Amino acid sequence: MRNIIFALFSVLGIFASHAQINTDQVIQIGRNALYFEDYILSIQYFNQVIAAKPYLAQPYFYRALAKLNLDDYKGAETDASMAIERNPFITDAYELRGVARQNLGLDSLAIEDYSHALTLLPENKGILYNLALAQESYKDYENAEKSFSQLLKAHPGFDGGYLGRAKLRLEKKDTVNALTDIEKALELNKNSVNAYLLRADIAIHKNQDYNQALSDMDEAIKLQPREAGYFINRAFIRYRLDDYYGAMSDYDYALQLEPTNFVAVYNRALLRMEVHDYNKAIDDLSQVLAMRPMEYRALFNRAMLYREIGDLRNALADIDRVIESIPNFALAHYLRYDIKHSMGARGAQSDLDKSIAVAKQQKARGGMKDLIDPSRLLDRATPAEDTFNPDSQDAVMQQFSTLLTVSDNATVDEEYNNKSIRGRIQDQSATIELEPMFTVTYYTAPTELKPTGDYIREVDELNRTKALRYLLQVTNHEYNLTDPTEINKHFQSIDYYNSYLATHTPRAVDYFGRAMDQLTLKNYPAAIADLDKAIKAAPDFTVAYLMRAVARSRQILSPKSEADTKSAAGLPTLSVKAEYQQVLADLDQVIKLSPTMAVAYFNKGVILAGLQDYTSALNAFSQAIERKPDFGEAFYNRGYVYFQLGNRAAGSADLSKAGELGIVPSYNLLKRMSR
């Protein structure tokens, strides 16, 4: 089953809300959590709405979306159905349920959902694409072809549609038209990795044109140089071209990317056997068996290698395990005969007799062409059954010498409308972007390079007063709160502050404490309101200004339509710029109150860079570095901005320093910019 890749955020604004203000606020906060990929937290909010007003469709839909992101496909299907029961006109709920059902292997039901959604949105790209893929998976090739045709008629510039149809046509053995679609996809998008992978598959399996396949794999690797599977596939191609050195280097690099990649370790072992590097091959096979103790192909090969280097005791132990699992494996019996004969052990003749008898039976059934030649012992043989992968019965008939490759070079992934659901906080590691603002929080995520949070004098002083219920910490990579018990603790803390403030003379620190709980739960409007009160009560409350800047910046990033936040040129709108001016004003006040606080200058630089005021951003990051010379994040961000401005030398120098100070993404960006 393919993993269905989807993204949805614009649809989060589809519901017109007429419920009471409480419900609206909780749903909005839950949507904030969805946006920042805090799916478990968002579910807690939607649970509250469902408990209070179970007749509403929206919370079921949003909770289904959160569950889908957590790979809880059955739960997502159930919640989407509940949403549809309450409001059968929510097109996106049908689409979402279709994606969930497709992941559950319920292709016919997914097709029904997509088809219904298309009655309301007949030319929707994502729905048409998913429908075609579901129909292909259901083996309804005729209708899948029609769906792809409809998709490409409505969206002729969608390269993914051509690739999907190419894969369908390959299923139908129509290689010529599949290649035509692939060429069209590359014409539309020369950086389409899947196009190169599909064309490489055709070159290998249809034409055995390994040179063409190598050229396409080279292009795919240029575009996605961190995919271990691509290097494994290229190693297979290089092996077929007798480039053993190139194949070995590809396996080595794949294992640098994924040290526990079973396929790479096993293939490298077989290649080392091929070049008679027996001891290293044994090491690789031992690693394979550590990962998969029941992998009898590796066990058989290791037995042969132990026999070859004269370690007969270990060879016998391995081959005994193979025969115990696969008693009718002729070559295994012959190998054990050879080992026992060399050791002078009993039972050698019976193994030879068994080997000959089984071989004759297999030959009579057409399973073997001839008896085993002892001089060809290191030609890897095939066991009678594959106990490790029962879903692939034919695999057990392949010779052990076949290098394992990724079974499918290219997968065509389903889409779910648009790509904006991925939050800004937990982006993919390959994404190149600024280090985010620093914040004060109750939680940090320590790493080996940074086992503790950062230091701000005013935060330390506030902690020493013990006026807050929890200890404050400083970080720019917040811990993703997922424990329902911890989440509930902050709801209870808010209740405590509500009661305390209602019965005592309000203090600035109490408003600040409640604001911190609201921030932890991503209720930004409430947090800002409490910080306003804290600042009014104590106009010199430095940390309150810092956290109001953080809260305001996150409020700006909360779900809005693209038109609300960006102009046609992709720049922030005037209204958003005005909101960011409030953030900058708060940071300027922090700097006025605490001119040595490096974090305040850093955060200001992040905001200015986001507003594309790169000159001012450079100055802010430089000010941060002046106050904290080991400020790795500031070096990284300044290097990032230097590259934005085309200053390669200064950018490279800053990234080098940032890497030295433990900012790991520096090296990725530095390498990409040094090509």
N, C-alpha and C positions, 0 to 999 in steps of 0.2 A: 504494500500500500504506500503510495506516495504521500509524503508530508505535504499538506496543503498550505502554501504560503499565502497569507492574506494581509490586507491592511484596510482599516476603516476608521475614518474619523469625521469626515464631513457629514456623514449621516447622523452623527451624534446631535446635530442641531435640528433634526427633522420634526421633533415633537413640539407642538404648540401646547404650552402648559397652562392649565386653568385651576390647578390644585392650590391648596392653601400654601402660604409662604414657607412654612416649615418643610413640607414635602419638596417644594421646589429647591430650597437651599440644600437639603440633604442629597437630592439627586445631582445637583450641580457639583457638590463636593465630591461625590462618587465619580462623576465624570472627570474632575480634576485628577483624582487618583488613577483612573483609567489612562488618562493622557500621559501621566508620568510612569506608567507601567507598574503601578502598585496594585496589582490585580486582587490580591487577597484583601487588602484594605478596602478597595472599592466594593468588593462583595459584602463586606460588613455594613457599609452604608446602604446598599440596595436591600439587604436583609431588613434593615430598619424600616425602609419605606414599604416593603412588601408586608411586614408585620402590621403596620399601621393602616395601609390601604391596599389590600390584596387584589382589588379590582383594577388597579392601574396596569397598563401594558408596559410602560417605559422601564420600570425597574427590572422586570423580567428580561426585557431585551438587553439592557445594559449588563445585567448579571450573566446572561448567556454569552455576551461578547467577552466578558472577563474570563469565564470558564473556558471559552474556546482558546484564549491566549495561554491558559494553563494546561492545554491539551486534554481537558476534561470534555471530550466530545459528546459523551452521553448526557452529561449534565447540561451542556450547551443546547443539545437538541431538545431536551425536556423544557428548559426555560424558554427557548424560542417558540415552542409549541404553546406554552402558557401565554406568551405575549400575543401570539396569533389568535388564540381563543378570545382574548380580551379586545383585540383590535385587528380584525382580519385584513385591514388595509395597509399594514406596515410592510411595505415591499422588502425592506432590508432584513426583516425578520425571516422571510422566506429564503432570502439569499444566505443568511447566516446559518439557518437550519440545513440548507443544502450543503454548505461546506462541512458542517458537523457530520451529516449523514454520509458524505463522500469519504470522510476520514474513517467512519465506522464500517465502510464497505457496503453501505446501503445505496448502491448507485441508482437503482430504479426509483427509490424515494427521493434521492437528491435531484434526479432529472425532473420529477414532478414539481419539486419546489422551484427549481430554476425556471421551468416552463411557466409556472404561475407568475413568478416575478416578471417574466418577460411580457406577460399580457399587460402589465402596467408600465414597464420600461422596455419597449420592444427592441431598442437599439443599444442597450447598456453593454458596454464593452466587457466588463468583468463578468457579468452574468452569462453572456453568450459564450465567453471563453471557458468558464467553468462547466457550462452545459455540454459543450463539445467534448471536453476532457472526460466528463462523467459518462457520456455516451460511448466514447472510445473504450473506457474501462469496462463498460457493460457489454462490449463487443457489438454494439449497434453502430457499425461502421458507416452504414448508409446515412443515417440521421446525423452522425457526427460530421460527416463530410458536408451535409447541408448546413449545419450550424456554423462550421468554419467559413463556408461560403457567405453566409449571412453576416457573420462577424466582419469579414474582410471587405464586404461590400459597404458596410456602414463605417468601417474604420480601416481604410486601405493603407494607412501609414503605421499600423500596429505590427511591428516585426514579430512579436510573440505569437500572433495569430498564424503567421506563415510557418513558424517553427512547430507549433502545435499540429498544424495540418501535415507538415513534413513527417512528423513522428507517426501520425495516423497512416499516412501513405506507406511508410516503411512497414507498419504492421500488415498492410495489405499487399506487401511485396512490390509496390509501385516505386521502384528506386528512381526512375527517370523524373517523375513528377515531384518526388520528394526533394531531389537535388535542385529542381527549379525553384521550389519554395524556399529552400535554404539560401540559394543565391539571391532571391528577392529580399529575404530578411537581412542579409549582409549588405545589400544595396541600400536598405533603409537605415541600417545600424551596423557599421563596420566593427563596432566593439561588442557585438553580441557573442558572448562566450558560448552559449548553447548552440549557436549555429556552427561554430568551429568544431564543437564536440560531436554534434550529429554528423557533420561531414566526415570527420575522422572515423566514426563508426562505420559509415558506408564504405570508406576507402579500405578499412580493415576487413570487414565481413563480407562485402559484396565483390570488391575488386582486388583485394589483397595488395593494394597499392600502398605499401608502408611508407614510401617517401612522401606521398601526399598526406597520409595520416600524420606523419611526423611534423610536417609544415603546419597543419591545423592545430596540433597539440601545442606547438611552440607559440602560436598566436594566443591560444587559450591561457597558457601559463603567463604570457606577458600581461594579460588583462587581469588575471587573478593568481598572483604568484604565491599565495599562501594556502593553496588547496593541495593537500597531500595526495589526494586521489589522482589529480592530474599528473603528478610526477610518477606515480605508480603506472598509470596508463602509458605515459611516454617511455618509461623503462621497458615495458612490454614491447612497444614498437621498436625501440632501439635494439632489443634482444633479437627481434625478427630480422633486423638489418645487420646482425652480427656485430653490433657496437656494444660489446660487453662492458667496456669501461664506462661508456655513457649510461648504460642501464644501471650499473652499480652506483654511479654517482647520483642518479635520480632516486634510487631506493634510499641511499644515505640521507639525501636531503628531505625526502618524505618523512623519514624517521626523526629528523631534526624538528620538523613541524609537528609531528604526532608520534612521540616516542613509543606509544603502545599500539600502533597501527598493525593489526594482525597480518593483513595482506602484505604490507611492505616487508615485515620481518620474514614471513614465510617465503615470499618470492626471492628475497635476497639470499636466504639459505639455499634455495634451489640453484640460484645462479652461482653461488660459491661452490656448490657441489660440481657444477658444470666446469668450473675452472680449477677444480681439484684443491680448493682451499678448505680442506676438510675440517680442521679444528674450528675455524670461524663459523663454518656452516653448522657444526654441532652446537656452538654457542647460540646461534640464531634459533635452531630448532628447539633447544632447551627453553628459550624465551617464549617461543610459540606454545610449548606444552605448559609453561607456567600460566599462560593466559587461558589456554583451552586444553585441559588435561586429557580430554577424550578425543583429541584430534589425531586419528590413527594414521593419517597420511604422513604427518610429521614424525610420529613414532616409528613407522616403518623406515622412513628415510634415515632417521638417526641410527636405527639398528644397522642399516647398511654402512653408514659412515663409521660407526664403532668397529664393525667387522673390517673395514678397509684399513683402519689405523692399528688394528691388532688388539683392541679392547674387547675381547670376546665375552667376558662376563657381562658387561653392560649391554653388549649387542644381544645376548641371549635374553636378558631381562626385558628388553624392549620388544623383541619379536614374540616372546611369550605373551605379552599383553595384547599384541595385535591379533595373534591367533585365537586367544581367548574370546575376543570380541568378534572376529571374522574368521570362523573356523574353516570356511571353504575358499580361502585365498591361496591359490596354488603357489605363487611366488614366495609368499610368507613361509610356507612349509619348506620350500626349497632352500630359502635363506637359513632357516633354522637347521636344516640338514647340514648345510655347509659349515655353520658355526659349530654344531656338535661334532662333526667329523674332524674339524681342526682342533677341537678341545680334547678329542678322544672320549667324548661322553657317550653314554648309552642313548638309544632311541633314534640315532641318526638315520638308520635305514628305514624306519617306519615313517619318518617325515619325508624321505625321498619317495617312498611308495605313495604316500598321501598326495604329494605334489603332482606326481605323474597321473594318478587317478582323477584328481580334480581337473587337471589340465585337459585330459581326454574328454571328460564330461562337458567342459566349457567349449571345447573345440567342436564337439558334436552338436552343441546348441548354437554354434556360430559365434561364441563369445571370445574365442582365442584363435589365432591363425596358426600358431605353431607352439611347440614346447619351448620352455625357457632354456636359453643358451647360457651356461655358467660363465662364459667369457664376457657376457653382456650384463653382469649382475648390477652394475650401476645405472642401467637404463631403468628409470623408475616405472614401476608396474602399477596395476590398477586393482584395488580390492573389489570383492564381489558385491559389496554394499557400502554405502556411506552412512555410518551411524551418526555422524556429526550434523549433517544437513539433510534430513529426511525429505525436505521439500524439493530436492534436486536429485532425483534418482539417477539421471543420466551422468551426473558428475562423478559417480563412483566408477564409471566405465572409462574415464579418461586416464591416461597415464600420469603417474606422479610427476613426471617431468614437465607437465604443462604449467606454465607460470600463471598463477592466479591473477586475474585482473578485476578491477571494479566491474560488476556485472553489467552496468548500464552507464556508459560515459556521460550521457546527458539525460536529465529529467526535465520535463516541462511542468512547471509548478503553477497550480491554480492561483488566481488572484482574487482578492476580495475588494473590489472597487478602487481604492486609492491607497497611496503609500504613507499617509500622514499620521497613522495611528502610533507609529513608533515614537516613544517619548524622547525628549531631549536629555533626560538624565541618564538613561541606561543605553546609550547608543552602542552600536557594534564597535568592537575594538579596532576594526580596520578604518573606521571613520576618522578623518582628520578634522579636528576642530579645537577651539580654544579650551584650555582648562577652565572649568566653571568657577563662579564666584564662591568665596568662602562664606560659611554660615556658622552660626552658633546652634548647637543641637544637643539633644540628650544621648544621641547614638553616633558612634563612629564605626568604620569598617577597617580595622587594623590590617596591615600587610607586613610581609617580611621587611620590606624597605621602609615602611612607616608604621611601626608598631603602636605609636601613640598619636593623639591629635596634635594640632598646632597650638601655639601660645598667643594669647592676647592678654595683656596686663589687666585690663578692666574686667575681663571675664574671670580671671583668677581671683581678683578682688571680690567680685560678686559671689563666687563660690565660697570664699572664706567667710562671708557673712552668714552662710547657711540659712538665708531667708527664703530660698526656693526649695521645692519638694524633691528635686532631682539635681544631679551634678551636671553642669554645663560643659560641653566640649566644643572644640573648633575643628572644622574639616571643610574640604570642598568636594568630598565624595561621601555623601550621606549613606548610612546603612539603610537598606531597604527593609522596612518594618513589615514582617509577614506573620509573626506570632499573634494569633487572636487574643491571647492573654495579655500580651504587651499592649496591643491596640486598645483593648478594653480598659487597661490601666489609665490611659490618658483621657478616655471618656469619663472615668470616675474622678480623675483629677480636676477636670473642668467642673463637674458637679460640686466638688469640694470648694473650688474658688467661688462658684456662684453663691453657695451658701455662706461662705466666709465674708464675701464682699457685701452681701445683703444684711449682715449682722454686725459688721465692724466698720470702723472708719477706713475708707479705701486708702491704700498705699500704692505708690508707683510700682513697687516690686511685685505686688499681688496682680496688678493688671499685666505686668510683664510675664509673670509665671503662667497666667492663663493664656496669654498670647503664644507662649512657647508650646503649650499643649495643642492649641489650635493649629499652629504651624506644623507640628508633628503629624496631625491628622489632615493636613492640607486644606484647612478651612481658612483661606487667605483673607477674605473680607472681615471675618471675625477677628483674626489675628491683627490686622491693620487697625481695626477699631480699638482694640485693647492697647496697642502700642501708642495710638494717638492719646489715649487717656494717661498712659504712663508718662509720656513726654510732657503732657500738660501739667501733670503733678510734679514732675522733676525735669525741668528744661535742660539740665546738664547730664541727662541719662544717656551716656555715649552708646552703650550696647543697644539701647532701645532704638536709637537712630539707625544703627547698623542693621538691626533685624527688620526694621520697617522698610529699609531699602531692599533687603532680600525678599520680604513678603510682597512688596509692590512689584518687583521684577517678576516674581512667579505668578502673580495675579495677571500681569500682562501676557504671560505665556499660557495662561489657562485657555481652554477651548474657545476659539472664535472662528469665524469664517475667514478665509484667506483675504477677502476684500477688506475686512476690518483691520488687518494687521499690515498688509503690504500693498504697495501701489503696483501699477502695471509693470513698472521697471524692476520690481522685486525689492524695492527699498521700503523701509518702515513708513507708514502713513504719518501725516502731520499729527493726528490724534495720538498715535502710539509714541511718536517722538515727544509729545508733550507729557505723556505719562512717564517716559524715561527721564525727562527733566526733573520730575519729582524724586526719582531714584537718585539721580546725580546730586540733587540738593541735599538729600539725607546724607549721602556720602561726604559731601563737602562739609556738612556740619560735624560729622565724625572727625574729619581731618582737622577742623578748627578746634574741637575739644581735645583731640589726641593726635597732634601732628607727627608723632613717631610711629603711629600704627600702620605698618606696611600693608596689612590686609585691606585697609580702607582704600589705599592707592591702587592695589591690585584689582579690587572689585570695580573701582571706577574705570580702570583700563578695560575690563571685560565689557562693561556697558558701552563705552566709547567705541570699542572695536565692533560691537554689534550694530552700532549706529553708523559704521563705516567712517568714523572720524579717526583715521589711522594715525595721523600725526599726533593728536592729543592722546591717543591710546599709548603710543610709544613713550610719550613723556610720563604718563601715569605709571607704566610698568617700570620705567627707569627710576622714578621716585621710590617705588616699592623696593627695588633692588638696592638703592642707596641706603635705605633704612634696614634692610635685611639681606646682606650680601650672599647668603646661601639659600635664597628664595627660588627654588627650582621651578616652581610653577610660573613665576614671573619671567624667568629666562625663557621658558618654553613659549609663553604667550607673546613675549616680545619678538622671539624668533619667528613665530607664526606671522606676526604683523609685518616684520621685515620682508618676509617672502611675499606677502600681499602687495607690498610696495616694490617688489622686484629687486631687493637688495640681497643677493645670494650670499655674499661673504659674511655680512652681519648676521643674517638669519642662520647660517650654518654654524657660526661661532656660538650663538646663543643656544641653539639646539644641542650642540656638543656639551656645553656647560650644564644645560638642564638634564641631559642624560647622565652626566657625571653625578649630579645631585639626586638621582633616583627617579626621574620622570621618564618612565619606560617608553611611552609613545614617541618620545623625541627621536629615537633611533629609527622608527618606522618612517617618520616624516623626512628625516635627514637622508635616509637611503633613497626614498622616492624622489627627492629633489636633487640628488647627486647623479641621476642617470644621464 
